[in-house]
Each structure stands twice: as structure tokens, then as C-alpha cells.
């Protein structure tokens, strides 16, 4: 939101490069097809081949450096291609990290939460966060406090927008635009609150992380030495696999912290370790029930070769 100009400029640059990259192919296909149709006085003998996602990925990876396509723009193209296959569960802020307020809270308490969190929209719940009753906007709270009109939190609540975990980001973006809303409550299959997703989350899937003055920068992965990394528990599991060039994948978990929790089969304690494939994963830091940071070490045998052990 605060960095709209910055990412809009990046997106415009990407579109300019993409247009320049594909323009010759489009022009050539149109001219050849039109020429043959004119000469033969019939329908074109062929149409321009349809590029699959894999074709486009390969084209981007193998593009000539002279095309002006820089690394950030390559990543952006990859993100756009993958956007339609990504679902809300993969990008949402999990319920353990959601800033929410009880419906009976005072406006002063809500204002403090808004100030401390840096968020402009706060979910409002009754009794438990699984019972979200609406959303409160910072500007409504601040206006009510400034006017001193005796409004309560209940008077300021706006309807919440609920979606399933499986909602595709492409569909959600369209719904955000048509519904003029910027936050959705993600529900699990039992109707409980799984997390929240905002329009900023969707934008970040395309242009990368947008860090403002309220965000705490925390690097997803830090290489400490050869074969040793410190990893953010919220890092996407597939991204970890790509970074380490190993097949870290799970149908049940999207984050590294969730994956580690699953390996233990219980709430792990700080300092506890588990072995998966040829890696030792040690819980470095916890925050309540959440695994916040993990130390990952590649294991080797006495001859210095990588081990291939099972989970222990």
C-alpha cells in the first residue's frame, strides 16, 4: 500500500520488457499467416502455436541477456505464471500471527493494537478467534475517537469476507477488485479461522516482499557455513527445497515450521532435533506453540559423503 508506486514501476518495467520480448514472434506469426491466407484465398493454414507454462518458463530462462531482462524481472515472470496455481492457504498469515480484537474491547484498546501492529484492518471476534464477526478499519476508529461521539467497537464493525483455504489467488484477486475489499478471513474445513489474506499478500506473490516501516525484516534463510543454514519457520517448504536444491515437499504442510512439527509428531522444544533424509533439523527458536526458526545441517558420513538416513 505505502509502496504502491515502487512496485507499480517494477511491474510496468516488466510489462515493457515482456512486450518487447514477444513482439517479434507475434508480428512474424501474424504476417506469415496473413500472407498465406491472402495468397490461397482461404483460411490460414496454421495458427501461432500456443505457449504452455513450461514453454514460457524455458523461454524466460534461456532469454538473451541483450533482451534487457534482469533477474528480478525473470522472477516476476515466474511468479505471474505460478500465481494461478497458488491458493490462499499458501500465502495467508496463519491464525497464530493474526492481530485480532475481542468485540467488547474499548476503542482505546483497538487504537493501541492498530498502532502496535501497523495494520489498518483488524479482525473482530466474539469469545474466540474462530468466531470472527467482522473487520474494523483504523480510520473509523480514529475518527470516532477524535469526534468523541460515544461510538463503541460494535458500531464500527464492517462485514468480513470469508474464503476457503483452497481459494485460488487469481480468483481471489478478482473478487477483491469487484468487492472493493482488501482482506479475507481464511477458514479451514471445519469452519474455524485458519488465517487472513490481504491484497498486499497477493501483490507480494508477484513483485516480491514489500517491506514498510512497520514490518520486521527477517531473512528466510541464512547460510551459516558450508552445509548449515538458519531458516525462518514461516518460509515456504517448496522455496526451501529450491534454495537447498533438495526435494523438501509435503502434501500436509506449506511452511518449514509446520513440516518440522509434523516430523516430531508433537510440539517440539527449543534445542530438540530430528533427522530427515540427510539433514538434521534443530529447533532454534519457538514462539508459544510455533516453531519460529530452525537450524538445518547437511549430514555426512566418516568419508565426507552425504548420508541418506530416514526420519528419527
Phi, psi and omega per residue, in radians:
X1 nan -0.937 -3.117
X2 -1.295 -0.305 -3.104
X3 -1.936 0.500 -3.074
X4 -1.017 -0.749 -3.118
X5 -1.075 -0.693 -3.080
X6 -1.142 -0.888 -3.086
X7 -1.318 -0.445 3.072
X8 -1.150 -0.666 3.099
X9 -1.128 -0.744 3.129
X10 -1.101 -0.729 -3.128
X11 -1.156 -0.683 3.122
X12 -1.113 -0.717 3.127
X13 -1.097 -0.731 3.110
X14 -1.066 -0.765 -3.141
X15 -1.119 -0.665 3.096
X16 -1.090 -0.776 -3.134
X17 -1.162 -0.754 -3.140
X18 -1.073 -0.718 3.131
X19 -1.108 -0.746 3.130
X20 -1.178 -0.611 -3.100
X21 -1.188 -0.732 -3.042
X22 -1.688 -0.195 -3.091
X23 -0.975 -0.780 -3.133
X24 -1.057 -0.667 -3.129
X25 -1.179 -0.761 3.132
X26 -1.110 -0.790 -3.123
X27 -1.077 -0.807 -3.111
X28 -1.103 -0.777 -3.133
X29 -1.097 -0.728 -3.140
X30 -1.154 -0.745 -3.095
X31 -1.194 -0.772 -3.136
X32 -1.144 -0.800 3.129
X33 -1.078 -0.757 3.135
X34 -1.141 -0.684 -3.140
X35 -1.100 -0.820 -3.124
X36 -1.150 -0.678 3.127
X37 -1.107 -0.666 3.140
X38 -1.197 -0.795 -3.094
X39 -1.164 -0.688 -3.078
X40 -1.608 -0.122 -3.140
X41 0.889 0.820 3.136
X42 -2.607 -3.019 3.110
X43 -1.200 2.639 3.091
X44 -0.938 2.457 -3.119
X45 -1.252 -0.374 3.139
X46 -2.658 2.820 3.039
X47 -2.037 2.776 3.137
X48 -1.045 2.338 -3.128
X49 -1.053 2.522 3.123
X50 -1.509 2.205 3.125
X51 -1.389 2.261 3.023
X52 -1.438 2.976 3.099
X53 -1.037 -0.695 -3.126
X54 -1.146 -0.686 3.111
X55 -1.084 -0.767 -3.111
X56 -1.153 -0.722 3.101
X57 -1.024 -0.805 -3.115
X58 -1.138 -0.689 3.124
X59 -1.074 -0.734 3.136
X60 -1.168 -0.763 -3.103
X61 -1.122 -0.619 -3.065
X62 -1.717 0.197 -3.110
X63 -1.139 2.552 -3.140
X64 -1.179 2.323 3.094
X65 -0.953 -0.460 -3.135
X66 -1.177 -0.258 3.138
X67 -1.196 -0.282 3.131
X68 1.516 0.113 -3.124
X69 -1.408 1.920 -3.114
X70 -1.567 2.986 -3.030
X71 -1.042 -0.746 3.132
X72 -1.020 -0.670 -3.111
X73 -1.295 -0.587 3.036
X74 -1.057 -0.812 -3.139
X75 -1.098 -0.643 3.142
X76 -1.148 -0.703 3.107
X77 -1.110 -0.772 3.085
X78 -1.006 -0.758 -3.114
X79 -1.117 -0.698 3.136
X80 -1.136 -0.734 3.141
X81 -1.103 -0.702 -3.090
X82 -1.436 -0.213 -3.043
X83 -0.981 -0.782 -3.083
X84 -1.187 -0.327 -3.134
X85 -1.685 -0.016 -3.109
X86 -1.653 2.467 -3.121
X87 -1.996 2.900 -3.037
X88 -0.992 -0.676 -3.097
X89 -1.016 -0.503 -3.071
X90 -1.383 -0.348 -3.058
X91 -2.105 -0.113 -3.052
X92 -1.199 2.756 2.920
X93 -1.419 2.060 -3.076
X94 -1.123 2.727 -3.043
X95 -0.979 -0.532 -3.134
X96 -1.176 -0.328 -3.123
X97 -1.905 0.064 -3.083
X98 -1.390 2.288 2.996
X99 -1.509 2.042 -3.134
X100 -2.416 2.865 -3.066
X101 -2.347 2.508 3.117
X102 -1.301 2.531 -3.007
X103 -1.073 -0.413 -3.123
X104 -1.585 0.084 3.133
X105 -1.163 2.662 3.092
X106 -1.382 2.820 3.117
X107 -1.137 -0.535 3.093
X108 -1.128 -0.701 3.107
X109 -1.153 -0.687 3.117
X110 -1.147 -0.744 3.136
X111 -1.068 -0.671 3.112
X112 -1.145 -0.719 3.122
X113 -1.119 -0.708 3.108
X114 -1.085 -0.760 3.140
X115 -1.142 -0.772 -3.088
X116 -1.216 -0.633 -3.065
X117 -1.517 -0.507 -3.074
X118 1.392 0.146 -3.135
X119 -1.628 2.584 3.128
X120 -1.688 -0.255 3.123
X121 -2.235 2.247 -3.085
X122 -2.188 2.192 3.047
X123 -1.145 2.506 3.122
X124 -2.012 2.274 -3.110
X125 -2.181 2.824 3.048
X126 -2.013 2.059 3.108
X127 1.279 -0.923 -3.095
X128 -2.475 2.664 -3.109
X129 -1.150 -0.252 3.054
X130 -1.295 -0.170 -3.136
X131 -2.047 1.239 3.122
X132 -1.287 2.232 -3.118
X133 -1.860 -0.133 3.123
X134 2.847 -2.969 -3.136
X135 -2.194 2.477 3.032
X136 -2.016 2.399 -3.103
X137 -1.737 2.450 -3.099
X138 -0.996 -0.714 -3.079
X139 -1.151 -0.537 3.098
X140 -1.221 -0.714 3.138
X141 -1.137 -0.825 -3.109
X142 -1.146 -0.649 3.116
X143 -1.149 -0.735 -3.136
X144 -1.132 -0.704 3.119
X145 -1.175 -0.673 -3.132
X146 -1.181 -0.667 -3.115
X147 -1.381 -0.443 -3.124
X148 1.027 0.731 -3.060
X149 -1.582 0.148 3.091
X150 1.410 0.200 3.134
X151 -1.134 2.581 3.040
X152 -1.898 2.983 3.133
X153 -1.020 -0.692 -3.137
X154 -1.024 -0.543 -3.135
X155 -1.242 -0.367 -3.010
X156 -1.819 -0.059 -3.060
X157 -1.195 2.323 3.036
X158 -1.834 2.730 -3.130
X159 -1.070 2.495 3.074
X160 -1.613 2.663 3.120
X161 -1.894 2.091 -3.061
X162 -1.843 2.423 3.111
X163 -2.407 2.747 3.055
X164 -1.395 2.841 3.126
X165 -1.084 -0.467 -3.054
X166 -1.507 0.051 -3.125
X167 -1.096 2.223 3.134
X168 -1.254 2.555 -3.118
X169 -1.159 -0.568 3.131
X170 -1.109 -0.773 3.114
X171 -1.193 -0.701 -3.129
X172 -1.123 -0.705 3.122
X173 -1.059 -0.725 3.108
X174 -1.106 -0.702 3.141
X175 -1.218 -0.647 3.060
X176 -1.033 -0.771 -3.090
X177 -1.187 -0.772 -3.089
X178 -1.329 -0.536 -3.107
X179 -1.589 -0.067 3.132
X180 0.941 0.749 3.070
X181 -2.198 2.755 -3.071
X182 -2.218 0.099 3.116
X183 -2.483 2.452 3.072
X184 -2.274 2.492 3.057
X185 -1.587 2.119 -3.125
X186 -1.575 2.167 -3.127
X187 -1.876 2.519 3.064
X188 -1.452 -3.119 -3.050
X189 -1.152 -0.276 -3.136
X190 -1.720 0.060 3.131
X191 1.549 0.033 3.099
X192 -1.428 2.930 -3.139
X193 -1.461 2.053 3.113
X194 -1.581 -0.515 -3.123
X195 2.911 -2.908 3.081
X196 -2.320 2.657 3.072
X197 -2.344 2.413 -3.116
X198 -2.075 2.933 3.117
X199 -1.120 -0.494 3.087
X200 -1.131 -0.633 3.088
X201 -1.056 -0.693 -3.131
X202 -1.197 -0.745 3.123
X203 -1.078 -0.707 -3.118
X204 -1.153 -0.443 3.072
X205 -1.141 -0.419 -3.120
X206 -1.704 -0.883 -3.003
X207 -1.704 -0.094 -3.101
X208 1.682 3.074 -3.065
X209 -1.043 2.279 3.061
X210 -1.854 1.936 -3.078
X211 -1.817 2.154 3.063
X212 -1.966 -3.009 -3.029
X213 -1.196 -0.229 -3.132
X214 -1.690 -0.232 -3.103
X215 -1.409 2.444 3.032
X216 -1.668 1.984 -3.119
X217 -1.226 2.196 3.088
X218 -2.435 1.977 -3.086
X219 -1.137 2.334 -3.109
X220 -1.113 -0.759 -3.092
X221 -2.468 2.287 3.135
X222 -2.186 2.141 3.092
X223 -1.430 2.063 -3.097
X224 -1.511 -0.621 3.100
X225 -2.883 -3.088 3.138
X226 -1.128 2.040 3.124
X227 1.442 0.275 -3.132
X228 -2.466 2.249 -3.091
X229 -2.390 2.591 2.982
X230 -1.857 2.192 -2.964
X231 -2.175 2.389 3.061
X232 -1.191 2.294 -3.136
X233 -1.063 -0.415 -3.134
X234 -1.547 -0.003 3.128
X235 -1.114 2.430 3.113
X236 -1.111 2.369 -3.055
X237 -1.114 -0.699 3.115
X238 -1.147 -0.630 3.107
X239 -1.133 -0.645 3.083
X240 -1.109 -0.773 3.114
X241 -1.026 -0.717 3.123
X242 -1.178 -0.679 -3.107
X243 -1.174 -0.672 -3.106
X244 -1.672 -0.072 -3.129
X245 1.024 0.751 3.073
X246 -2.374 2.672 -3.073
X247 -1.399 1.163 2.994
X248 -1.329 1.962 -3.111
X249 -2.676 2.548 3.116
X250 -2.644 2.411 3.077
X251 -1.372 -0.342 -3.052
X252 -1.664 -0.506 -3.028
X253 -2.184 2.508 3.116
X254 -1.787 -0.436 -3.073
X255 -1.926 2.804 3.117
X256 -1.124 -0.729 3.129
X257 -1.058 -0.757 3.105
X258 -1.133 -0.679 3.121
X259 -1.092 -0.778 3.123
X260 -1.117 -0.726 3.082
X261 -0.990 -0.753 3.139
X262 -1.146 -0.625 3.121
X263 -1.127 -0.680 3.114
X264 -1.290 -0.604 -3.083
X265 1.333 0.222 3.140
X266 -2.856 3.088 3.094
X267 -1.285 1.944 -3.118
X268 -1.346 2.720 3.093
X269 -1.765 2.755 3.120
X270 -1.049 2.290 -3.141
X271 1.681 -0.250 3.121
X272 -1.326 2.603 -3.094
X273 -2.207 2.756 3.044
X274 -2.541 2.537 -3.128
X275 -1.818 2.275 3.084
X276 -2.312 2.162 -3.059
X277 0.940 -2.165 3.131
X278 -1.901 0.645 3.129
X279 -2.291 2.469 2.966
X280 -1.782 2.222 -3.140
X281 -1.960 2.056 -3.101
X282 -1.987 2.297 3.121
X283 -1.280 1.947 -3.136
X284 -1.487 -0.677 -3.009
X285 -2.629 2.407 3.073
X286 -2.159 2.765 3.100
X287 -2.404 1.642 -3.018
X288 1.190 -2.132 3.134
X289 -1.617 -0.007 -3.046
X290 -1.684 2.370 3.015
X291 -1.399 1.927 -2.997
X292 -1.530 -0.702 -3.121
X293 -2.563 2.519 -3.043
X294 -2.266 2.415 3.019
X295 -1.662 2.175 -3.133
X296 -1.999 2.193 -3.133
X297 -2.170 2.301 3.059
X298 -1.392 2.193 -3.091
X299 -1.519 2.571 3.103
X300 -2.363 2.678 3.099
X301 -1.502 -3.038 -3.058
X302 -1.112 -0.459 3.132
X303 -1.525 0.047 3.112
X304 1.496 0.113 3.125
X305 -1.589 2.660 -3.089
X306 -1.187 2.410 3.078
X307 -1.462 2.748 3.060
X308 -2.290 1.323 -3.082
X309 -1.746 2.831 3.102
X310 -1.557 -3.123 3.128
X311 -1.212 2.388 3.110
X312 -2.334 nan nan
